């Protein structure tokens, strides 16, 4: 998680953010994300979840594809922040 972008100053803040996301996930049984990117929590990502993007998202070939998407998203955020 990108602490500066997420407004996290301490480890306690990080735990609080993760607790917020976990409580949301518990109510819907899955985190609110698109292809592993959690829009409501900048800097929080998932890979390896069942049917994250496709039926094979939880096995090696699918995880690699999904991780590539997440990596490109992180790189684009870093580029946008650097400008």
C-alpha positions, -999 to +999 in steps of 0.1 A: +000+000+000+014+034-009+013+051+026+016+087+014-012+084-012-035+065+013-029+091+041-012+066+063+013+080+088+018+051+112+014+013+114-017+019+135-032+039+106-024+010+082-041-015+105-072+008+107-074+010+069-071-027+065-098-032+092-121-009+072-116-028+040-120-062+059-153-051+074-166-041+039-154-075+025-172-094+053-205-077+045-203-086+008-180-117+011-156-102-014-136-069-014-150-042-036-124-042-064-120-043-102-093-066-115-076-064-081-076-026-077-095-014-047-109+020-059-120+032-025-086+026-009-058+039-031-027+016-029-046-015-019-045-044-044-055-081-045-042-110-067-049-147-066-086-144-056-110-169-072-126-153-103-108-120-097-110-113-134-114-147-150-120-183-141-083-189-139-075-160-117-066-182-087-041-204-106-006-196-118-014-185-154-043-163-143-025-148-113+004-137-136-020-119-159-039-103-130-006-093-113+005-077-146-026-056-146-021-045-110+016-037-117+006-015-147-020+003-125+007+009-098+031+022-124+006+045-139-003+059-104+034+064-097+038+083-131+008+104-124+020+113-089+055+122-102+042+148-126 
